[in-house]
Amino acid sequence: MADLYRRLAVFVDRPSPGNFVWVLIESTDDPAVWLDLETGEEGFDNWREAYDAGNEALMAYVDDELAGPVETSPDDTDAD
């Protein structure tokens, strides 16, 4: 069984002065193309609070904090 390592990232956007939101993105097979996975619904007063909340959301995609964001390839089976 092979694990695929997901390329996830968090960035903070500022849609208006004093309003910061986090955005969670994932890279596609083309490393120049990123897809939005989630955007925080709550705005924050500063960049750091938004970034911390985004990292918390990122951790929801991680089953094992030491292994990181891996997913099992749907092509792999455990058949003997």
VENWO-V568188 format. One record per run of one state. SS is the DSSP state (@ for helix, = for strand, . for the rest). FROM is the first residue (numbers start at 0). LEN is the number of residues. If there is no record, write none. Layout:
ss=(SS/SS)
from=(FROM/FROM)
len=(LEN/LEN)
This chain:
ss=(./=/./=/./=/./=/./=/./@/./=/./=/./=/.)
from=(0/2/5/7/16/18/27/33/39/43/44/46/59/63/64/67/68/69/72)
len=(2/3/2/9/2/9/6/6/4/1/2/13/4/1/3/1/1/3/8)
